[in-house]
């Protein structure tokens, strides 16, 4: 059963593919792999050439999904108790 992310329509999840990791459009291409390729120095052009089933928008959504996933959360601190 494939699910699509509510905000990123090219990000899908399927427990029967890649252990349910976030993937691109139901392909067996985890978002984490794309991020690893980019962080290793591969260019967008190289990635698209190596995997022709991918589209430029797939890479942009992978980056946006990653940015959303690591967005800072502000946790309020409790006020100190004065004694």
Phi and psi restraints in degrees (range 20) as a CNS / XPLOR table:
assign (resid 1 and name C) (resid 2 and name N)
       (resid 2 and name CA) (resid 2 and name C) 1.0 -94.2 20.0 2
assign (resid 2 and name N) (resid 2 and name CA)
       (resid 2 and name C) (resid 3 and name N) 1.0 133.6 20.0 2
assign (resid 2 and name C) (resid 3 and name N)
       (resid 3 and name CA) (resid 3 and name C) 1.0 -115.3 20.0 2
assign (resid 3 and name N) (resid 3 and name CA)
       (resid 3 and name C) (resid 4 and name N) 1.0 145.6 20.0 2
assign (resid 3 and name C) (resid 4 and name N)
       (resid 4 and name CA) (resid 4 and name C) 1.0 -104.4 20.0 2
assign (resid 4 and name N) (resid 4 and name CA)
       (resid 4 and name C) (resid 5 and name N) 1.0 146.2 20.0 2
assign (resid 4 and name C) (resid 5 and name N)
       (resid 5 and name CA) (resid 5 and name C) 1.0 -66.1 20.0 2
assign (resid 5 and name N) (resid 5 and name CA)
       (resid 5 and name C) (resid 6 and name N) 1.0 142.4 20.0 2
assign (resid 5 and name C) (resid 6 and name N)
       (resid 6 and name CA) (resid 6 and name C) 1.0 -68.4 20.0 2
assign (resid 6 and name N) (resid 6 and name CA)
       (resid 6 and name C) (resid 7 and name N) 1.0 -23.5 20.0 2
assign (resid 6 and name C) (resid 7 and name N)
       (resid 7 and name CA) (resid 7 and name C) 1.0 -107.2 20.0 2
assign (resid 7 and name N) (resid 7 and name CA)
       (resid 7 and name C) (resid 8 and name N) 1.0 -30.5 20.0 2
assign (resid 7 and name C) (resid 8 and name N)
       (resid 8 and name CA) (resid 8 and name C) 1.0 -117.3 20.0 2
assign (resid 8 and name N) (resid 8 and name CA)
       (resid 8 and name C) (resid 9 and name N) 1.0 102.8 20.0 2
assign (resid 8 and name C) (resid 9 and name N)
       (resid 9 and name CA) (resid 9 and name C) 1.0 -71.1 20.0 2
assign (resid 9 and name N) (resid 9 and name CA)
       (resid 9 and name C) (resid 10 and name N) 1.0 -11.1 20.0 2
assign (resid 9 and name C) (resid 10 and name N)
       (resid 10 and name CA) (resid 10 and name C) 1.0 -97.4 20.0 2
assign (resid 10 and name N) (resid 10 and name CA)
       (resid 10 and name C) (resid 11 and name N) 1.0 -1.6 20.0 2
assign (resid 10 and name C) (resid 11 and name N)
       (resid 11 and name CA) (resid 11 and name C) 1.0 -99.9 20.0 2
assign (resid 11 and name N) (resid 11 and name CA)
       (resid 11 and name C) (resid 12 and name N) 1.0 124.4 20.0 2
assign (resid 11 and name C) (resid 12 and name N)
       (resid 12 and name CA) (resid 12 and name C) 1.0 -127.2 20.0 2
assign (resid 12 and name N) (resid 12 and name CA)
       (resid 12 and name C) (resid 13 and name N) 1.0 160.4 20.0 2
assign (resid 12 and name C) (resid 13 and name N)
       (resid 13 and name CA) (resid 13 and name C) 1.0 -132.9 20.0 2
assign (resid 13 and name N) (resid 13 and name CA)
       (resid 13 and name C) (resid 14 and name N) 1.0 131.7 20.0 2
assign (resid 13 and name C) (resid 14 and name N)
       (resid 14 and name CA) (resid 14 and name C) 1.0 -147.7 20.0 2
assign (resid 14 and name N) (resid 14 and name CA)
       (resid 14 and name C) (resid 15 and name N) 1.0 116.6 20.0 2
assign (resid 14 and name C) (resid 15 and name N)
       (resid 15 and name CA) (resid 15 and name C) 1.0 -59.7 20.0 2
assign (resid 15 and name N) (resid 15 and name CA)
       (resid 15 and name C) (resid 16 and name N) 1.0 -17.5 20.0 2
assign (resid 15 and name C) (resid 16 and name N)
       (resid 16 and name CA) (resid 16 and name C) 1.0 -91.9 20.0 2
assign (resid 16 and name N) (resid 16 and name CA)
       (resid 16 and name C) (resid 17 and name N) 1.0 -1.5 20.0 2
assign (resid 16 and name C) (resid 17 and name N)
       (resid 17 and name CA) (resid 17 and name C) 1.0 -128.2 20.0 2
assign (resid 17 and name N) (resid 17 and name CA)
       (resid 17 and name C) (resid 18 and name N) 1.0 126.4 20.0 2
assign (resid 17 and name C) (resid 18 and name N)
       (resid 18 and name CA) (resid 18 and name C) 1.0 53.0 20.0 2
assign (resid 18 and name N) (resid 18 and name CA)
       (resid 18 and name C) (resid 19 and name N) 1.0 36.5 20.0 2
assign (resid 18 and name C) (resid 19 and name N)
       (resid 19 and name CA) (resid 19 and name C) 1.0 58.3 20.0 2
assign (resid 19 and name N) (resid 19 and name CA)
       (resid 19 and name C) (resid 20 and name N) 1.0 27.3 20.0 2
assign (resid 19 and name C) (resid 20 and name N)
       (resid 20 and name CA) (resid 20 and name C) 1.0 82.1 20.0 2
assign (resid 20 and name N) (resid 20 and name CA)
       (resid 20 and name C) (resid 21 and name N) 1.0 6.6 20.0 2
assign (resid 20 and name C) (resid 21 and name N)
       (resid 21 and name CA) (resid 21 and name C) 1.0 -66.6 20.0 2
assign (resid 21 and name N) (resid 21 and name CA)
       (resid 21 and name C) (resid 22 and name N) 1.0 157.7 20.0 2
assign (resid 21 and name C) (resid 22 and name N)
       (resid 22 and name CA) (resid 22 and name C) 1.0 -62.1 20.0 2
assign (resid 22 and name N) (resid 22 and name CA)
       (resid 22 and name C) (resid 23 and name N) 1.0 124.4 20.0 2
assign (resid 22 and name C) (resid 23 and name N)
       (resid 23 and name CA) (resid 23 and name C) 1.0 -125.9 20.0 2
assign (resid 23 and name N) (resid 23 and name CA)
       (resid 23 and name C) (resid 24 and name N) 1.0 170.3 20.0 2
assign (resid 23 and name C) (resid 24 and name N)
       (resid 24 and name CA) (resid 24 and name C) 1.0 -92.3 20.0 2
assign (resid 24 and name N) (resid 24 and name CA)
       (resid 24 and name C) (resid 25 and name N) 1.0 118.9 20.0 2
assign (resid 24 and name C) (resid 25 and name N)
       (resid 25 and name CA) (resid 25 and name C) 1.0 44.7 20.0 2
assign (resid 25 and name N) (resid 25 and name CA)
       (resid 25 and name C) (resid 26 and name N) 1.0 37.9 20.0 2
assign (resid 25 and name C) (resid 26 and name N)
       (resid 26 and name CA) (resid 26 and name C) 1.0 78.2 20.0 2
assign (resid 26 and name N) (resid 26 and name CA)
       (resid 26 and name C) (resid 27 and name N) 1.0 -1.4 20.0 2
assign (resid 26 and name C) (resid 27 and name N)
       (resid 27 and name CA) (resid 27 and name C) 1.0 -75.8 20.0 2
assign (resid 27 and name N) (resid 27 and name CA)
       (resid 27 and name C) (resid 28 and name N) 1.0 162.2 20.0 2
assign (resid 27 and name C) (resid 28 and name N)
       (resid 28 and name CA) (resid 28 and name C) 1.0 -85.9 20.0 2
assign (resid 28 and name N) (resid 28 and name CA)
       (resid 28 and name C) (resid 29 and name N) 1.0 55.8 20.0 2
assign (resid 28 and name C) (resid 29 and name N)
       (resid 29 and name CA) (resid 29 and name C) 1.0 -129.3 20.0 2
assign (resid 29 and name N) (resid 29 and name CA)
       (resid 29 and name C) (resid 30 and name N) 1.0 95.6 20.0 2
assign (resid 29 and name C) (resid 30 and name N)
       (resid 30 and name CA) (resid 30 and name C) 1.0 -65.5 20.0 2
assign (resid 30 and name N) (resid 30 and name CA)
       (resid 30 and name C) (resid 31 and name N) 1.0 144.0 20.0 2
assign (resid 30 and name C) (resid 31 and name N)
       (resid 31 and name CA) (resid 31 and name C) 1.0 -55.7 20.0 2
assign (resid 31 and name N) (resid 31 and name CA)
       (resid 31 and name C) (resid 32 and name N) 1.0 -40.4 20.0 2
assign (resid 31 and name C) (resid 32 and name N)
       (resid 32 and name CA) (resid 32 and name C) 1.0 -60.7 20.0 2
assign (resid 32 and name N) (resid 32 and name CA)
       (resid 32 and name C) (resid 33 and name N) 1.0 -33.3 20.0 2
assign (resid 32 and name C) (resid 33 and name N)
       (resid 33 and name CA) (resid 33 and name C) 1.0 -67.2 20.0 2
assign (resid 33 and name N) (resid 33 and name CA)
       (resid 33 and name C) (resid 34 and name N) 1.0 -44.1 20.0 2
assign (resid 33 and name C) (resid 34 and name N)
       (resid 34 and name CA) (resid 34 and name C) 1.0 -60.4 20.0 2
assign (resid 34 and name N) (resid 34 and name CA)
       (resid 34 and name C) (resid 35 and name N) 1.0 -42.1 20.0 2
assign (resid 34 and name C) (resid 35 and name N)
       (resid 35 and name CA) (resid 35 and name C) 1.0 -64.5 20.0 2
assign (resid 35 and name N) (resid 35 and name CA)
       (resid 35 and name C) (resid 36 and name N) 1.0 -38.7 20.0 2
assign (resid 35 and name C) (resid 36 and name N)
       (resid 36 and name CA) (resid 36 and name C) 1.0 -64.7 20.0 2
assign (resid 36 and name N) (resid 36 and name CA)
       (resid 36 and name C) (resid 37 and name N) 1.0 -41.4 20.0 2
assign (resid 36 and name C) (resid 37 and name N)
       (resid 37 and name CA) (resid 37 and name C) 1.0 -62.3 20.0 2
assign (resid 37 and name N) (resid 37 and name CA)
       (resid 37 and name C) (resid 38 and name N) 1.0 -45.1 20.0 2
assign (resid 37 and name C) (resid 38 and name N)
       (resid 38 and name CA) (resid 38 and name C) 1.0 -64.0 20.0 2
assign (resid 38 and name N) (resid 38 and name CA)
       (resid 38 and name C) (resid 39 and name N) 1.0 -42.6 20.0 2
assign (resid 38 and name C) (resid 39 and name N)
       (resid 39 and name CA) (resid 39 and name C) 1.0 -71.3 20.0 2
assign (resid 39 and name N) (resid 39 and name CA)
       (resid 39 and name C) (resid 40 and name N) 1.0 -20.2 20.0 2
assign (resid 39 and name C) (resid 40 and name N)
       (resid 40 and name CA) (resid 40 and name C) 1.0 -82.3 20.0 2
assign (resid 40 and name N) (resid 40 and name CA)
       (resid 40 and name C) (resid 41 and name N) 1.0 -7.9 20.0 2
assign (resid 40 and name C) (resid 41 and name N)
       (resid 41 and name CA) (resid 41 and name C) 1.0 112.0 20.0 2
assign (resid 41 and name N) (resid 41 and name CA)
       (resid 41 and name C) (resid 42 and name N) 1.0 -4.3 20.0 2
assign (resid 41 and name C) (resid 42 and name N)
       (resid 42 and name CA) (resid 42 and name C) 1.0 -64.8 20.0 2
assign (resid 42 and name N) (resid 42 and name CA)
       (resid 42 and name C) (resid 43 and name N) 1.0 140.9 20.0 2
assign (resid 42 and name C) (resid 43 and name N)
       (resid 43 and name CA) (resid 43 and name C) 1.0 -85.4 20.0 2
assign (resid 43 and name N) (resid 43 and name CA)
       (resid 43 and name C) (resid 44 and name N) 1.0 162.9 20.0 2
assign (resid 43 and name C) (resid 44 and name N)
       (resid 44 and name CA) (resid 44 and name C) 1.0 -58.3 20.0 2
assign (resid 44 and name N) (resid 44 and name CA)
       (resid 44 and name C) (resid 45 and name N) 1.0 -41.9 20.0 2
assign (resid 44 and name C) (resid 45 and name N)
       (resid 45 and name CA) (resid 45 and name C) 1.0 -61.6 20.0 2
assign (resid 45 and name N) (resid 45 and name CA)
       (resid 45 and name C) (resid 46 and name N) 1.0 -40.8 20.0 2
assign (resid 45 and name C) (resid 46 and name N)
       (resid 46 and name CA) (resid 46 and name C) 1.0 -64.6 20.0 2
assign (resid 46 and name N) (resid 46 and name CA)
       (resid 46 and name C) (resid 47 and name N) 1.0 -42.0 20.0 2
assign (resid 46 and name C) (resid 47 and name N)
       (resid 47 and name CA) (resid 47 and name C) 1.0 -64.4 20.0 2
assign (resid 47 and name N) (resid 47 and name CA)
       (resid 47 and name C) (resid 48 and name N) 1.0 -46.1 20.0 2
assign (resid 47 and name C) (resid 48 and name N)
       (resid 48 and name CA) (resid 48 and name C) 1.0 -65.4 20.0 2
assign (resid 48 and name N) (resid 48 and name CA)
       (resid 48 and name C) (resid 49 and name N) 1.0 -31.6 20.0 2
assign (resid 48 and name C) (resid 49 and name N)
       (resid 49 and name CA) (resid 49 and name C) 1.0 -72.0 20.0 2
assign (resid 49 and name N) (resid 49 and name CA)
       (resid 49 and name C) (resid 50 and name N) 1.0 -40.3 20.0 2
assign (resid 49 and name C) (resid 50 and name N)
       (resid 50 and name CA) (resid 50 and name C) 1.0 -70.7 20.0 2
assign (resid 50 and name N) (resid 50 and name CA)
       (resid 50 and name C) (resid 51 and name N) 1.0 -36.4 20.0 2
assign (resid 50 and name C) (resid 51 and name N)
       (resid 51 and name CA) (resid 51 and name C) 1.0 -124.8 20.0 2
assign (resid 51 and name N) (resid 51 and name CA)
       (resid 51 and name C) (resid 52 and name N) 1.0 84.2 20.0 2
assign (resid 51 and name C) (resid 52 and name N)
       (resid 52 and name CA) (resid 52 and name C) 1.0 -63.6 20.0 2
assign (resid 52 and name N) (resid 52 and name CA)
       (resid 52 and name C) (resid 53 and name N) 1.0 -16.5 20.0 2
assign (resid 52 and name C) (resid 53 and name N)
       (resid 53 and name CA) (resid 53 and name C) 1.0 -74.0 20.0 2
assign (resid 53 and name N) (resid 53 and name CA)
       (resid 53 and name C) (resid 54 and name N) 1.0 -14.6 20.0 2
assign (resid 53 and name C) (resid 54 and name N)
       (resid 54 and name CA) (resid 54 and name C) 1.0 -83.8 20.0 2
assign (resid 54 and name N) (resid 54 and name CA)
       (resid 54 and name C) (resid 55 and name N) 1.0 153.7 20.0 2
assign (resid 54 and name C) (resid 55 and name N)
       (resid 55 and name CA) (resid 55 and name C) 1.0 -122.0 20.0 2
assign (resid 55 and name N) (resid 55 and name CA)
       (resid 55 and name C) (resid 56 and name N) 1.0 157.1 20.0 2
assign (resid 55 and name C) (resid 56 and name N)
       (resid 56 and name CA) (resid 56 and name C) 1.0 -53.3 20.0 2
assign (resid 56 and name N) (resid 56 and name CA)
       (resid 56 and name C) (resid 57 and name N) 1.0 -42.9 20.0 2
assign (resid 56 and name C) (resid 57 and name N)
       (resid 57 and name CA) (resid 57 and name C) 1.0 -61.9 20.0 2
assign (resid 57 and name N) (resid 57 and name CA)
       (resid 57 and name C) (resid 58 and name N) 1.0 -29.3 20.0 2
assign (resid 57 and name C) (resid 58 and name N)
       (resid 58 and name CA) (resid 58 and name C) 1.0 -60.3 20.0 2
assign (resid 58 and name N) (resid 58 and name CA)
       (resid 58 and name C) (resid 59 and name N) 1.0 -44.3 20.0 2
assign (resid 58 and name C) (resid 59 and name N)
       (resid 59 and name CA) (resid 59 and name C) 1.0 -67.3 20.0 2
assign (resid 59 and name N) (resid 59 and name CA)
       (resid 59 and name C) (resid 60 and name N) 1.0 -41.6 20.0 2
assign (resid 59 and name C) (resid 60 and name N)
       (resid 60 and name CA) (resid 60 and name C) 1.0 -63.3 20.0 2
assign (resid 60 and name N) (resid 60 and name CA)
       (resid 60 and name C) (resid 61 and name N) 1.0 -40.5 20.0 2
assign (resid 60 and name C) (resid 61 and name N)
       (resid 61 and name CA) (resid 61 and name C) 1.0 -70.6 20.0 2
assign (resid 61 and name N) (resid 61 and name CA)
       (resid 61 and name C) (resid 62 and name N) 1.0 -32.4 20.0 2
assign (resid 61 and name C) (resid 62 and name N)
       (resid 62 and name CA) (resid 62 and name C) 1.0 -62.0 20.0 2
assign (resid 62 and name N) (resid 62 and name CA)
       (resid 62 and name C) (resid 63 and name N) 1.0 -43.0 20.0 2
assign (resid 62 and name C) (resid 63 and name N)
       (resid 63 and name CA) (resid 63 and name C) 1.0 -65.9 20.0 2
assign (resid 63 and name N) (resid 63 and name CA)
       (resid 63 and name C) (resid 64 and name N) 1.0 -42.7 20.0 2
assign (resid 63 and name C) (resid 64 and name N)
       (resid 64 and name CA) (resid 64 and name C) 1.0 -64.8 20.0 2
assign (resid 64 and name N) (resid 64 and name CA)
       (resid 64 and name C) (resid 65 and name N) 1.0 -40.1 20.0 2
assign (resid 64 and name C) (resid 65 and name N)
       (resid 65 and name CA) (resid 65 and name C) 1.0 -62.5 20.0 2
assign (resid 65 and name N) (resid 65 and name CA)
       (resid 65 and name C) (resid 66 and name N) 1.0 -44.1 20.0 2
assign (resid 65 and name C) (resid 66 and name N)
       (resid 66 and name CA) (resid 66 and name C) 1.0 -64.1 20.0 2
assign (resid 66 and name N) (resid 66 and name CA)
       (resid 66 and name C) (resid 67 and name N) 1.0 -42.3 20.0 2
assign (resid 66 and name C) (resid 67 and name N)
       (resid 67 and name CA) (resid 67 and name C) 1.0 -61.9 20.0 2
assign (resid 67 and name N) (resid 67 and name CA)
       (resid 67 and name C) (resid 68 and name N) 1.0 -41.1 20.0 2
assign (resid 67 and name C) (resid 68 and name N)
       (resid 68 and name CA) (resid 68 and name C) 1.0 -65.1 20.0 2
assign (resid 68 and name N) (resid 68 and name CA)
       (resid 68 and name C) (resid 69 and name N) 1.0 -40.0 20.0 2
assign (resid 68 and name C) (resid 69 and name N)
       (resid 69 and name CA) (resid 69 and name C) 1.0 -67.0 20.0 2
assign (resid 69 and name N) (resid 69 and name CA)
       (resid 69 and name C) (resid 70 and name N) 1.0 -30.0 20.0 2
assign (resid 69 and name C) (resid 70 and name N)
       (resid 70 and name CA) (resid 70 and name C) 1.0 -107.0 20.0 2
assign (resid 70 and name N) (resid 70 and name CA)
       (resid 70 and name C) (resid 71 and name N) 1.0 13.3 20.0 2
assign (resid 70 and name C) (resid 71 and name N)
       (resid 71 and name CA) (resid 71 and name C) 1.0 -56.1 20.0 2
assign (resid 71 and name N) (resid 71 and name CA)
       (resid 71 and name C) (resid 72 and name N) 1.0 139.3 20.0 2
assign (resid 71 and name C) (resid 72 and name N)
       (resid 72 and name CA) (resid 72 and name C) 1.0 -64.1 20.0 2
assign (resid 72 and name N) (resid 72 and name CA)
       (resid 72 and name C) (resid 73 and name N) 1.0 139.0 20.0 2
assign (resid 72 and name C) (resid 73 and name N)
       (resid 73 and name CA) (resid 73 and name C) 1.0 -111.0 20.0 2
assign (resid 73 and name N) (resid 73 and name CA)
       (resid 73 and name C) (resid 74 and name N) 1.0 133.0 20.0 2
assign (resid 73 and name C) (resid 74 and name N)
       (resid 74 and name CA) (resid 74 and name C) 1.0 -94.3 20.0 2
assign (resid 74 and name N) (resid 74 and name CA)
       (resid 74 and name C) (resid 75 and name N) 1.0 122.8 20.0 2
assign (resid 74 and name C) (resid 75 and name N)
       (resid 75 and name CA) (resid 75 and name C) 1.0 -110.7 20.0 2
assign (resid 75 and name N) (resid 75 and name CA)
       (resid 75 and name C) (resid 76 and name N) 1.0 114.2 20.0 2
assign (resid 75 and name C) (resid 76 and name N)
       (resid 76 and name CA) (resid 76 and name C) 1.0 -67.2 20.0 2
assign (resid 76 and name N) (resid 76 and name CA)
       (resid 76 and name C) (resid 77 and name N) 1.0 136.7 20.0 2
assign (resid 76 and name C) (resid 77 and name N)
       (resid 77 and name CA) (resid 77 and name C) 1.0 -84.1 20.0 2
assign (resid 77 and name N) (resid 77 and name CA)
       (resid 77 and name C) (resid 78 and name N) 1.0 146.5 20.0 2
assign (resid 77 and name C) (resid 78 and name N)
       (resid 78 and name CA) (resid 78 and name C) 1.0 -69.6 20.0 2
assign (resid 78 and name N) (resid 78 and name CA)
       (resid 78 and name C) (resid 79 and name N) 1.0 145.2 20.0 2
assign (resid 78 and name C) (resid 79 and name N)
       (resid 79 and name CA) (resid 79 and name C) 1.0 -70.3 20.0 2
assign (resid 79 and name N) (resid 79 and name CA)
       (resid 79 and name C) (resid 80 and name N) 1.0 140.7 20.0 2
assign (resid 79 and name C) (resid 80 and name N)
       (resid 80 and name CA) (resid 80 and name C) 1.0 -65.0 20.0 2
assign (resid 80 and name N) (resid 80 and name CA)
       (resid 80 and name C) (resid 81 and name N) 1.0 143.2 20.0 2
assign (resid 80 and name C) (resid 81 and name N)
       (resid 81 and name CA) (resid 81 and name C) 1.0 -88.2 20.0 2
assign (resid 81 and name N) (resid 81 and name CA)
       (resid 81 and name C) (resid 82 and name N) 1.0 121.3 20.0 2
assign (resid 81 and name C) (resid 82 and name N)
       (resid 82 and name CA) (resid 82 and name C) 1.0 -86.7 20.0 2
assign (resid 82 and name N) (resid 82 and name CA)
       (resid 82 and name C) (resid 83 and name N) 1.0 133.9 20.0 2
